[in-house]
């Protein structure tokens, strides 16, 4: 299993979040495991939010420039 630090793309982070949710919904998860999964889930949620915010900013910049010359700027995440 990959740690959340090794997940790079939005899709990888979201997929891991889905697996965490499935595990948390199972009946045989311990309290310690629940806390670890919850913590990892929060980290992944922040990563997904940051990636979506960056994508939104990029789309707004592209749309803003469509009235003139298309200028694509790189956003660092």
HELIX and SHEET records of a PDB file:
HELIX    1   1 UNK A    4  UNK A    6  5                                   3    
HELIX    2   2 UNK A   10  UNK A   25  1                                  16    
HELIX    3   3 UNK A   31  UNK A   65  1                                  35    
END                                                                             
